[in-house]
Amino acid sequence: MGNILELQGKFEEAFPYYQRLYNAAHKKDSTGFLFLTANIYMASNYLNRSMPKEALPYNSTVLRLVKQQNRDYEYAQALRNQAKIYEQLGQYEKAISSLWHFHNFYNDTLMDAQNLQQAEELKAKYEAENKETRIALQNEQLARAELRFWALSIGLALALAVGTVLFFLVRRLRQRNEEKEFLIKEIHHRVKNNLQILSSLLHLQSRQITDDNALDAVREGQNRVDAMGLIHQKLYMGDNVAKVEMKEYLEQFGQNMLDSFGINDERVQIRYNMQPIQLDVDTAIPLGLIINELVTNSLKYGFPEGRQGTITIALWKDERARLCLRVSDDGVGQNQAPKDQKSTAFGSNLVQMLSKKMKGVPELEPIEQGYSTFIAFEKYD
């Protein structure tokens, strides 16, 4: 109702609805996402009514909460509101400072047109030089044949000439490899940014959904997008542009999952038992999606009514050189888990499909308490 009234320009009439939302959210959880949203609405409403002094404390609360919850979209919105507040107060230096932080934040997460053009130029340059390399290698083979023929007559002179040619070839190859690595990192950065935009769009859509089942579906879709985006982020930020260190990736993934489900009180913990394993992107993405579905299943059904517990993610290579995955929890188990009558079993089907692609079969392991899934993959890099 507050949003509708504000769209009609009735800011005074919208205020009581936002005030009621703020009071209810503060009473429920003064550190949660709902309370963060309520503060955003209060600050924006006061700004629309040209009341910057009243808007300032609410926006300050938003800036504090977004750092705790790692909310990029809300952080950008709060920086813009902070600039508007200082502008209305006549504190223009502080307004410019807030806008500068906003500008730097987006420069770090989105590629501008100049960077995109540079990446395309590098790609074209690399393809052209790759063709030149093949020609140079063919010429080098001919040169070596001549060297063998003339070796006895011009020995030292040809040795110096060959040394000079090899020096320039090595230097060119090194430069080309550096450009190739830069191009690959730019591609991973671009993919990660596109996935981040998609995740933000899903997040914005979820704020308008009131049906619980639809909201769960959108949030699960956002988690899947985030799982893929995190892999590309690790690739472009790491030293190896072709391999992902899975232990580091899964530790950050697990924290993101707990934040997504609003579990910030250590009621449920995720433990990791794994060998140092690096996987390429073609293996890491389907594996990350499989783990996302299994962990989501444990968080949704394994710990109802505030139950405490632990989820364990294990990843290793066995004696047959298979990649083995086990995701288990000590929750209530399958028989006592709450039944979801409207479930589409999409997550289970996705696990089956991705496991089959990697030549693995999910197996439900019998344990005394909780739920455990084991998969051994025959095909991976």
KEKE-3310 file (N, C-alpha, C; in steps of 0.2 Angstrom, whole numbers, plus 5000, padded with zeros to 4 digits):
npx = (5004:5010:5019:5011:5004:5015:5019:5008:5011:5007:5014:5013:5002:5007:5016:5012:5010:5023:5028:5022:5026:5040:5040:5035:5045:5056:5052:5052:5065:5079:5090:5088:5084:5071:5070:5080:5074:5063:5069:5075:5063:5058:5068:5068:5055:5055:5064:5057:5048:5056:5063:5077:5084:5077:5077:5091:5095:5089:5094:5107:5106:5103:5115:5124:5118:5118:5132:5134:5125:5130:5124:5124:5115:5107:5116:5121:5109:5108:5119:5116:5105:5111:5118:5108:5102:5112:5113:5101:5102:5112:5125:5136:5149:5150:5139:5145:5155:5148:5142:5154:5158:5148:5150:5163:5160:5151:5160:5168:5161:5154:5158:5163:5159:5171:5180:5174:5176:5189:5192:5187:5195:5207:5204:5203:5215:5223:5218:5223:5236:5238:5236:5248:5257:5256:5261:5273:5279:5279:5288:5299:5302:5306:5317:5325:5327:5335:5346:5352:5357:5366:5375:5389:5396:5392:5392:5395:5389:5376:5371:5371:5361:5350:5349:5345:5333:5325:5325:5317:5305:5302:5300:5289:5279:5278:5273:5261:5254:5252:5243:5233:5229:5224:5213:5205:5203:5195:5184:5179:5176:5166:5156:5153:5148:5137:5129:5128:5120:5108:5105:5103:5091:5082:5082:5076:5063:5059:5055:5043:5034:5022:5017:5021:5027:5030:5039:5049:5054:5059:5070:5077:5081:5089:5099:5105:5110:5119:5128:5134:5140:5149:5159:5165:5169:5179:5188:5192:5198:5208:5225:5226:5218:5211:5207:5198:5200:5192:5190:5191:5182:5170:5169:5166:5154:5146:5144:5137:5125:5120:5118:5108:5097:5095:5101:5110:5114:5122:5115:5113:5127:5140:5151:5167:5175:5188:5199:5213:5208:5208:5197:5191:5181:5170:5168:5167:5155:5143:5145:5145:5131:5125:5129:5123:5109:5108:5112:5103:5091:5094:5094:5081:5072:5079:5080:5069:5058:5067:5077:5094:5109:5121:5128:5138:5150:5159:5173:5183:5196:5195:5203:5201:5202:5191:5180:5173:5158:5150:5136:5129:5118:5114:5100:5082:5080:5073:5060:5054:5054:5047:5033:5032:5019:5017:5029:5039:5049:5060:5073:5078:5077:5086:5098:5099:5101:5112:5122:5121:5127:5140:5143:5139:5130:5117:5117:5107:5112:5111:5109:5111:5105:5098:5101:5109:5118:5127:5139:5148:5159:5163:5168:5177:5187)
npy = (4994:5006:5008:5009:5021:5030:5030:5036:5049:5052:5055:5058:5050:5038:5036:5031:5017:5013:5016:5006:4994:4996:4996:4983:4975:4978:4974:4960:4956:4965:4964:4958:4955:4960:4971:4978:4982:4989:5000:5006:5010:5020:5029:5033:5038:5049:5057:5060:5068:5079:5079:5078:5077:5069:5057:5054:5045:5033:5029:5028:5017:5007:5007:5001:4988:4982:4980:4970:4960:4958:4964:4969:4976:4984:4991:5000:5007:5014:5022:5031:5037:5043:5053:5061:5065:5073:5082:5089:5094:5103:5101:5099:5094:5082:5076:5074:5066:5054:5051:5048:5036:5028:5028:5022:5009:5004:5004:4994:4982:4981:4980:4993:5002:5005:4996:4984:4985:4986:4972:4965:4970:4965:4951:4950:4954:4944:4932:4936:4936:4923:4916:4921:4915:4901:4902:4907:4896:4886:4892:4891:4878:4875:4883:4876:4865:4870:4874:4862:4858:4868:4868:4864:4873:4887:4887:4895:4907:4904:4899:4910:4917:4909:4909:4922:4923:4913:4920:4931:4925:4918:4929:4935:4924:4924:4936:4935:4924:4931:4940:4932:4926:4937:4940:4929:4930:4942:4938:4929:4938:4946:4936:4933:4945:4947:4936:4941:4952:4945:4938:4949:4954:4943:4944:4957:4954:4944:4952:4957:4947:4937:4925:4910:4898:4902:4912:4904:4896:4906:4911:4900:4898:4910:4906:4896:4903:4911:4902:4898:4910:4912:4903:4908:4920:4916:4911:4922:4930:4923:4915:4905:4903:4893:4883:4879:4881:4870:4868:4881:4888:4881:4884:4898:4897:4889:4899:4909:4902:4899:4913:4916:4909:4915:4911:4916:4914:4903:4892:4882:4874:4872:4860:4855:4843:4838:4835:4844:4849:4854:4859:4860:4873:4866:4855:4860:4869:4860:4852:4861:4865:4853:4851:4863:4860:4849:4854:4864:4856:4850:4862:4866:4856:4848:4853:4858:4870:4877:4869:4863:4859:4851:4852:4842:4843:4833:4830:4821:4811:4794:4777:4772:4783:4790:4804:4809:4813:4818:4823:4827:4827:4829:4830:4829:4818:4809:4803:4810:4823:4839:4838:4843:4848:4854:4853:4852:4843:4848:4851:4838:4831:4839:4836:4822:4823:4831:4823:4811:4816:4817:4804:4798:4791:4796:4790:4786:4785:4774:4780:4783:4794:4808:4813:4807:4809:4801:4802:4795:4801:4796:4803:4817:4832)
npz = (5000:5004:4994:4982:4985:4986:4972:4967:4971:4984:4997:5011:5014:5012:5022:5035:5033:5030:5042:5051:5045:5049:5063:5065:5059:5067:5079:5077:5071:5073:5065:5053:5036:5033:5042:5037:5024:5028:5034:5023:5015:5025:5025:5011:5010:5019:5012:5000:5005:5008:5020:5026:5038:5046:5038:5038:5050:5048:5035:5039:5047:5037:5030:5039:5041:5028:5026:5036:5030:5018:5006:4990:4981:4989:4996:4986:4984:4996:4996:4986:4992:5003:4997:4992:5004:5010:5000:5001:5014:5012:5013:5003:5000:5007:5000:4988:4991:4994:4982:4975:4981:4977:4964:4962:4968:4958:4947:4951:4950:4938:4920:4911:4895:4889:4894:4889:4875:4874:4878:4867:4857:4861:4859:4845:4842:4847:4840:4827:4829:4833:4821:4814:4822:4819:4805:4807:4814:4804:4795:4803:4803:4790:4790:4799:4792:4782:4789:4793:4781:4778:4788:4790:4783:4786:4800:4814:4811:4807:4819:4827:4821:4822:4836:4838:4831:4839:4851:4849:4845:4857:4866:4859:4861:4875:4877:4870:4877:4890:4886:4882:4894:4901:4893:4895:4909:4908:4902:4911:4921:4915:4913:4926:4931:4923:4928:4941:4939:4935:4946:4955:4949:4951:4965:4967:4961:4970:4981:4978:4978:4986:4988:4996:4991:4978:4981:4987:4976:4968:4976:4977:4964:4963:4971:4964:4953:4960:4964:4952:4948:4958:4955:4943:4948:4957:4947:4939:4949:4954:4953:4944:4929:4924:4933:4948:4965:4975:4989:4995:4987:4991:5005:5005:4997:5006:5017:5010:5008:5020:5024:5014:5019:5030:5042:5054:5067:5071:5073:5064:5057:5045:5040:5033:5024:5015:5002:4995:4980:4963:4950:4933:4925:4918:4926:4939:4939:4936:4948:4958:4957:4960:4974:4979:4978:4986:4999:5000:5002:5014:5023:5021:5025:5035:5048:5056:5065:5072:5076:5080:5072:5061:5045:5033:5021:5011:5000:4989:4981:4977:4978:4966:4957:4956:4958:4973:4982:4996:5005:5020:5034:5052:5054:5056:5048:5033:5035:5046:5041:5037:5026:5009:5000:4988:4981:4966:4964:4957:4960:4964:4952:4945:4951:4948:4934:4932:4938:4931:4919:4923:4924:4936:4950:4961:4978:4992:5008:5022:5038:5056:5061:5053:5036:5021:5006:4994:4980:4967:4955:4938:4927:4925:4926)
capx = (5000:5014:5022:5006:5003:5020:5019:5003:5013:5004:5019:5011:4998:5011:5021:5009:5011:5030:5029:5019:5031:5046:5039:5034:5051:5060:5050:5054:5072:5082:5096:5087:5083:5065:5071:5084:5070:5059:5073:5075:5057:5057:5073:5066:5049:5057:5068:5052:5045:5061:5065:5083:5086:5073:5079:5098:5097:5086:5099:5113:5105:5104:5123:5126:5115:5121:5139:5133:5122:5133:5119:5127:5110:5104:5122:5121:5104:5109:5124:5113:5100:5115:5120:5102:5101:5117:5112:5095:5105:5116:5132:5138:5155:5148:5135:5149:5159:5144:5142:5160:5158:5143:5153:5168:5156:5149:5166:5171:5157:5152:5163:5160:5160:5178:5183:5172:5179:5196:5192:5185:5201:5212:5202:5204:5223:5225:5217:5227:5243:5238:5238:5254:5262:5257:5265:5280:5282:5280:5294:5304:5303:5309:5323:5329:5330:5341:5352:5355:5361:5372:5378:5396:5399:5391:5391:5394:5384:5369:5370:5369:5355:5345:5348:5341:5326:5322:5324:5311:5299:5300:5297:5282:5275:5277:5268:5254:5251:5250:5237:5227:5227:5220:5207:5201:5200:5190:5178:5176:5173:5160:5151:5151:5144:5130:5126:5126:5114:5103:5104:5099:5084:5078:5081:5071:5057:5056:5053:5036:5031:5019:5015:5027:5030:5033:5045:5055:5056:5063:5076:5081:5084:5094:5105:5109:5114:5125:5133:5138:5143:5155:5165:5168:5173:5186:5193:5195:5202:5214:5231:5224:5212:5207:5205:5195:5201:5186:5189:5190:5175:5164:5168:5162:5147:5142:5142:5132:5119:5117:5115:5102:5092:5094:5104:5116:5115:5126:5110:5115:5134:5142:5158:5170:5180:5190:5206:5215:5206:5206:5193:5190:5174:5165:5166:5165:5149:5138:5146:5142:5124:5123:5130:5118:5103:5108:5113:5096:5087:5095:5092:5074:5069:5082:5081:5062:5056:5073:5082:5101:5113:5127:5129:5145:5152:5165:5175:5189:5197:5196:5208:5199:5203:5184:5179:5168:5155:5145:5133:5125:5116:5111:5094:5077:5079:5068:5053:5051:5055:5040:5031:5030:5014:5018:5035:5040:5055:5065:5080:5080:5078:5093:5104:5100:5103:5119:5126:5122:5131:5147:5144:5138:5123:5116:5115:5105:5116:5108:5113:5106:5101:5099:5101:5116:5119:5134:5139:5155:5159:5168:5170:5178:5194)
capy = (5000:5012:5009:5011:5028:5034:5030:5041:5055:5053:5053:5058:5045:5032:5035:5026:5010:5011:5016:5000:4989:4997:4993:4975:4972:4980:4969:4953:4955:4971:4963:4954:4958:4964:4977:4982:4984:4994:5007:5009:5013:5025:5034:5036:5042:5056:5061:5062:5074:5084:5079:5075:5076:5063:5052:5052:5039:5027:5027:5025:5010:5003:5006:4997:4982:4980:4977:4963:4955:4958:4966:4974:4981:4989:4996:5005:5012:5018:5027:5036:5041:5047:5059:5065:5068:5078:5088:5093:5097:5109:5098:5097:5090:5075:5073:5072:5060:5048:5049:5045:5029:5025:5027:5017:5003:5001:5003:4987:4976:4981:4982:4999:5001:5005:4989:4979:4987:4983:4965:4963:4972:4960:4945:4950:4954:4937:4928:4937:4934:4915:4914:4922:4910:4895:4903:4907:4889:4883:4895:4889:4871:4876:4886:4871:4860:4873:4874:4856:4858:4873:4868:4863:4879:4893:4885:4900:4913:4902:4898:4916:4919:4905:4911:4928:4921:4910:4925:4935:4920:4917:4935:4935:4919:4926:4942:4932:4921:4936:4943:4927:4925:4943:4940:4924:4933:4947:4934:4926:4944:4948:4931:4934:4951:4945:4932:4945:4956:4941:4937:4955:4954:4939:4947:4962:4951:4941:4957:4959:4940:4936:4918:4907:4893:4906:4915:4899:4895:4912:4911:4894:4900:4915:4903:4892:4908:4913:4896:4898:4916:4912:4900:4913:4925:4913:4910:4928:4933:4918:4914:4900:4905:4887:4878:4882:4877:4868:4870:4889:4889:4878:4887:4904:4895:4888:4905:4912:4898:4901:4920:4916:4906:4919:4908:4920:4913:4897:4887:4876:4875:4868:4858:4854:4837:4837:4835:4849:4847:4859:4857:4865:4876:4862:4851:4864:4872:4855:4850:4866:4865:4847:4853:4868:4857:4845:4858:4867:4851:4849:4868:4867:4850:4844:4857:4862:4872:4880:4863:4864:4854:4851:4849:4840:4842:4829:4829:4817:4806:4787:4773:4771:4789:4793:4810:4806:4818:4816:4829:4823:4831:4826:4833:4824:4813:4809:4801:4815:4830:4842:4837:4849:4845:4858:4852:4850:4839:4850:4850:4831:4830:4842:4832:4816:4824:4833:4817:4806:4819:4816:4797:4797:4789:4798:4785:4788:4781:4773:4782:4782:4800:4813:4812:4807:4807:4799:4801:4794:4803:4793:4807:4823:4834)
capz = (5000:5004:4987:4978:4987:4984:4965:4965:4974:4990:5001:5017:5016:5012:5028:5041:5031:5031:5050:5054:5043:5052:5070:5065:5058:5072:5085:5075:5071:5071:5061:5048:5029:5033:5045:5032:5019:5032:5035:5016:5014:5029:5022:5005:5011:5021:5006:4995:5008:5009:5027:5026:5045:5048:5034:5040:5054:5044:5030:5042:5049:5031:5028:5044:5040:5022:5027:5039:5026:5011:5001:4985:4978:4994:4998:4981:4985:5002:4995:4982:4996:5007:4993:4992:5011:5011:4996:5004:5020:5009:5014:4996:5000:5009:4995:4982:4993:4994:4975:4973:4984:4973:4957:4963:4969:4952:4943:4953:4949:4931:4915:4906:4888:4886:4895:4884:4869:4875:4878:4860:4853:4863:4857:4838:4841:4849:4834:4822:4831:4833:4814:4813:4825:4814:4799:4810:4816:4798:4792:4807:4801:4784:4792:4802:4786:4778:4794:4793:4775:4778:4795:4790:4779:4790:4807:4819:4809:4807:4826:4830:4818:4825:4843:4838:4829:4845:4856:4847:4846:4864:4868:4857:4864:4881:4877:4868:4883:4894:4883:4882:4901:4902:4889:4898:4915:4907:4900:4917:4924:4911:4914:4933:4931:4920:4933:4947:4937:4935:4953:4958:4946:4955:4972:4966:4960:4976:4986:4976:4979:4993:4989:4999:4986:4972:4984:4988:4970:4965:4980:4975:4957:4964:4974:4959:4949:4964:4964:4946:4948:4963:4952:4938:4952:4959:4941:4937:4954:4956:4949:4939:4926:4921:4938:4954:4971:4978:4997:4996:4984:4995:5011:5004:4995:5012:5021:5006:5008:5027:5024:5010:5023:5036:5048:5056:5074:5071:5074:5059:5055:5039:5040:5026:5025:5008:5000:4990:4973:4958:4945:4928:4925:4916:4931:4945:4939:4938:4954:4963:4957:4964:4981:4981:4979:4992:5005:5001:5004:5021:5026:5021:5028:5040:5054:5057:5071:5076:5078:5079:5069:5057:5038:5032:5014:5010:4993:4989:4976:4980:4975:4958:4954:4955:4962:4977:4985:5001:5008:5025:5040:5057:5056:5058:5043:5028:5038:5050:5038:5035:5019:5004:4995:4981:4978:4959:4963:4952:4963:4964:4945:4943:4954:4944:4927:4932:4940:4925:4914:4925:4925:4943:4952:4968:4982:4999:5013:5028:5044:5062:5062:5048:5029:5018:4999:4991:4973:4964:4948:4934:4922:4928:4925)
cpx = (5004:5017:5017:5005:5009:5021:5013:5005:5010:5009:5017:5006:5001:5015:5018:5010:5018:5032:5027:5024:5038:5045:5038:5041:5056:5059:5052:5061:5076:5089:5095:5085:5076:5066:5075:5079:5065:5063:5074:5069:5056:5062:5070:5060:5050:5060:5062:5048:5050:5062:5071:5085:5083:5075:5086:5099:5094:5091:5105:5113:5106:5111:5126:5124:5118:5128:5138:5130:5125:5128:5121:5121:5108:5110:5122:5115:5105:5114:5121:5108:5105:5117:5114:5101:5106:5116:5106:5097:5110:5123:5134:5144:5154:5143:5140:5153:5155:5143:5148:5161:5154:5146:5158:5165:5154:5155:5169:5167:5154:5157:5159:5162:5167:5181:5181:5175:5186:5197:5191:5191:5206:5211:5204:5212:5225:5224:5221:5234:5244:5240:5245:5259:5262:5261:5272:5283:5283:5287:5300:5307:5307:5317:5328:5332:5336:5347:5356:5360:5367:5376:5386:5399:5398:5390:5390:5389:5377:5367:5367:5362:5349:5343:5344:5334:5322:5321:5318:5305:5297:5297:5290:5277:5273:5272:5261:5251:5249:5243:5231:5225:5222:5213:5202:5198:5195:5183:5175:5173:5167:5154:5148:5147:5137:5126:5124:5120:5108:5100:5100:5092:5080:5077:5075:5064:5054:5053:5045:5032:5028:5017:5022:5031:5033:5040:5051:5058:5061:5070:5080:5085:5090:5100:5109:5113:5120:5130:5138:5143:5150:5161:5168:5172:5179:5191:5196:5199:5208:5219:5230:5218:5208:5205:5202:5197:5195:5185:5187:5183:5169:5163:5164:5155:5143:5140:5137:5125:5116:5114:5108:5096:5091:5096:5110:5117:5119:5121:5112:5122:5135:5150:5161:5176:5182:5197:5207:5213:5205:5202:5192:5183:5169:5163:5164:5158:5143:5139:5144:5135:5121:5123:5125:5111:5103:5108:5106:5091:5088:5093:5085:5070:5072:5082:5074:5062:5062:5078:5089:5104:5119:5126:5136:5145:5158:5166:5182:5190:5198:5201:5207:5200:5196:5184:5172:5165:5150:5143:5128:5123:5114:5104:5089:5076:5073:5061:5050:5052:5048:5039:5029:5025:5015:5025:5035:5045:5060:5072:5082:5082:5085:5099:5105:5103:5110:5124:5127:5127:5138:5148:5144:5131:5122:5114:5113:5108:5112:5112:5108:5102:5103:5098:5107:5115:5126:5134:5147:5155:5165:5171:5171:5186:5196)
cpy = (5006:5013:5012:5019:5032:5035:5035:5048:5057:5051:5053:5053:5038:5031:5031:5019:5008:5011:5009:4994:4990:4994:4986:4972:4973:4975:4962:4952:4961:4970:4960:4958:4962:4970:4981:4986:4990:5001:5010:5013:5020:5031:5038:5040:5049:5060:5064:5068:5079:5085:5076:5073:5070:5057:5049:5046:5033:5024:5025:5018:5005:5002:5001:4989:4978:4977:4970:4958:4954:4958:4971:4979:4986:4994:5002:5010:5016:5023:5033:5040:5045:5053:5063:5069:5074:5084:5092:5096:5103:5107:5095:5093:5083:5072:5070:5066:5053:5046:5046:5038:5025:5023:5022:5010:5000:5000:4996:4981:4976:4983:4988:4997:5001:4999:4984:4979:4984:4976:4962:4964:4967:4953:4945:4950:4947:4932:4929:4935:4926:4913:4915:4917:4904:4896:4904:4900:4885:4885:4892:4882:4871:4879:4881:4866:4863:4873:4868:4855:4862:4873:4868:4870:4886:4893:4891:4905:4911:4901:4904:4919:4916:4907:4918:4927:4918:4915:4929:4931:4919:4923:4936:4930:4921:4931:4939:4928:4925:4939:4938:4926:4931:4943:4935:4927:4938:4944:4931:4932:4946:4943:4932:4940:4950:4941:4936:4949:4952:4939:4943:4956:4949:4941:4952:4959:4947:4946:4959:4952:4939:4929:4914:4902:4897:4909:4910:4897:4900:4912:4905:4895:4905:4911:4899:4897:4910:4908:4896:4904:4916:4908:4904:4918:4922:4912:4917:4932:4929:4918:4910:4901:4899:4882:4882:4877:4876:4869:4877:4891:4887:4882:4894:4902:4893:4894:4908:4908:4899:4908:4920:4913:4910:4916:4911:4919:4907:4891:4881:4878:4870:4867:4855:4848:4836:4838:4841:4847:4854:4856:4862:4867:4871:4857:4854:4866:4866:4853:4855:4866:4859:4849:4858:4865:4853:4849:4862:4863:4850:4856:4868:4862:4847:4847:4861:4864:4874:4875:4865:4858:4856:4848:4848:4839:4839:4828:4826:4813:4799:4783:4771:4777:4792:4800:4809:4812:4815:4822:4825:4828:4827:4828:4827:4818:4813:4808:4807:4822:4832:4840:4843:4846:4848:4857:4849:4845:4841:4849:4843:4829:4833:4838:4825:4817:4826:4827:4812:4809:4818:4809:4795:4795:4791:4792:4788:4783:4780:4775:4783:4788:4805:4810:4812:4805:4806:4799:4800:4796:4799:4798:4814:4825:4838)
cpz = (5000:4997:4982:4979:4985:4976:4963:4968:4981:4996:5009:5019:5016:5019:5033:5039:5032:5039:5053:5052:5047:5060:5070:5064:5064:5078:5083:5075:5068:5067:5055:5041:5029:5036:5041:5027:5022:5032:5028:5014:5018:5026:5016:5005:5014:5016:5001:4998:5010:5016:5028:5033:5047:5044:5036:5044:5051:5039:5033:5045:5043:5029:5033:5042:5033:5022:5031:5035:5019:5005:4996:4983:4983:4996:4993:4982:4991:5000:4991:4987:5001:5003:4993:4998:5012:5006:4998:5010:5018:5011:5008:4996:5002:5004:4989:4984:4993:4987:4973:4975:4979:4966:4957:4964:4963:4947:4945:4951:4941:4926:4911:4899:4885:4888:4891:4878:4869:4874:4871:4856:4854:4860:4849:4837:4842:4843:4829:4823:4831:4826:4812:4816:4821:4808:4801:4811:4809:4795:4796:4805:4795:4785:4795:4797:4783:4783:4794:4787:4775:4784:4795:4787:4783:4797:4812:4817:4809:4815:4829:4827:4821:4832:4843:4836:4835:4850:4855:4847:4853:4867:4866:4860:4871:4882:4875:4874:4888:4892:4883:4889:4903:4899:4893:4905:4914:4905:4906:4921:4921:4913:4922:4934:4929:4925:4939:4945:4937:4942:4957:4955:4950:4962:4972:4965:4966:4981:4984:4976:4986:4994:4991:4995:4981:4975:4985:4981:4967:4969:4978:4968:4958:4967:4969:4954:4953:4964:4958:4946:4952:4959:4947:4942:4954:4953:4939:4943:4956:4952:4943:4936:4923:4927:4944:4960:4975:4985:4998:4993:4989:5002:5010:5001:5001:5016:5017:5007:5015:5027:5020:5014:5029:5042:5050:5064:5076:5074:5070:5057:5049:5040:5034:5028:5018:5007:4996:4983:4969:4952:4940:4928:4923:4921:4937:4945:4940:4945:4959:4963:4961:4972:4983:4982:4985:4999:5006:5004:5012:5025:5026:5025:5034:5047:5055:5064:5076:5078:5076:5076:5064:5050:5036:5024:5014:5002:4993:4983:4979:4976:4968:4954:4952:4960:4966:4981:4990:5005:5013:5030:5046:5060:5057:5053:5038:5031:5042:5047:5036:5027:5015:4999:4988:4978:4971:4958:4958:4954:4963:4957:4942:4945:4950:4937:4927:4934:4935:4920:4916:4927:4933:4945:4960:4972:4989:5004:5019:5034:5050:5062:5056:5041:5026:5011:4997:4984:4971:4957:4944:4929:4925:4926:4931)
residu = (MET:GLY:ASN:ILE:LEU:GLU:LEU:GLN:GLY:LYS:PHE:GLU:GLU:ALA:PHE:PRO:TYR:TYR:GLN:ARG:LEU:TYR:ASN:ALA:ALA:HIS:LYS:LYS:ASP:SER:THR:GLY:PHE:LEU:PHE:LEU:THR:ALA:ASN:ILE:TYR:MET:ALA:SER:ASN:TYR:LEU:ASN:ARG:SER:MET:PRO:LYS:GLU:ALA:LEU:PRO:TYR:ASN:SER:THR:VAL:LEU:ARG:LEU:VAL:LYS:GLN:GLN:ASN:ARG:ASP:TYR:GLU:TYR:ALA:GLN:ALA:LEU:ARG:ASN:GLN:ALA:LYS:ILE:TYR:GLU:GLN:LEU:GLY:GLN:TYR:GLU:LYS:ALA:ILE:SER:SER:LEU:TRP:HIS:PHE:HIS:ASN:PHE:TYR:ASN:ASP:THR:LEU:MET:ASP:ALA:GLN:ASN:LEU:GLN:GLN:ALA:GLU:GLU:LEU:LYS:ALA:LYS:TYR:GLU:ALA:GLU:ASN:LYS:GLU:THR:ARG:ILE:ALA:LEU:GLN:ASN:GLU:GLN:LEU:ALA:ARG:ALA:GLU:LEU:ARG:PHE:TRP:ALA:LEU:SER:ILE:GLY:LEU:ALA:LEU:ALA:LEU:ALA:VAL:GLY:THR:VAL:LEU:PHE:PHE:LEU:VAL:ARG:ARG:LEU:ARG:GLN:ARG:ASN:GLU:GLU:LYS:GLU:PHE:LEU:ILE:LYS:GLU:ILE:HIS:HIS:ARG:VAL:LYS:ASN:ASN:LEU:GLN:ILE:LEU:SER:SER:LEU:LEU:HIS:LEU:GLN:SER:ARG:GLN:ILE:THR:ASP:ASP:ASN:ALA:LEU:ASP:ALA:VAL:ARG:GLU:GLY:GLN:ASN:ARG:VAL:ASP:ALA:MET:GLY:LEU:ILE:HIS:GLN:LYS:LEU:TYR:MET:GLY:ASP:ASN:VAL:ALA:LYS:VAL:GLU:MET:LYS:GLU:TYR:LEU:GLU:GLN:PHE:GLY:GLN:ASN:MET:LEU:ASP:SER:PHE:GLY:ILE:ASN:ASP:GLU:ARG:VAL:GLN:ILE:ARG:TYR:ASN:MET:GLN:PRO:ILE:GLN:LEU:ASP:VAL:ASP:THR:ALA:ILE:PRO:LEU:GLY:LEU:ILE:ILE:ASN:GLU:LEU:VAL:THR:ASN:SER:LEU:LYS:TYR:GLY:PHE:PRO:GLU:GLY:ARG:GLN:GLY:THR:ILE:THR:ILE:ALA:LEU:TRP:LYS:ASP:GLU:ARG:ALA:ARG:LEU:CYS:LEU:ARG:VAL:SER:ASP:ASP:GLY:VAL:GLY:GLN:ASN:GLN:ALA:PRO:LYS:ASP:GLN:LYS:SER:THR:ALA:PHE:GLY:SER:ASN:LEU:VAL:GLN:MET:LEU:SER:LYS:LYS:MET:LYS:GLY:VAL:PRO:GLU:LEU:GLU:PRO:ILE:GLU:GLN:GLY:TYR:SER:THR:PHE:ILE:ALA:PHE:GLU:LYS:TYR:ASP)
# end
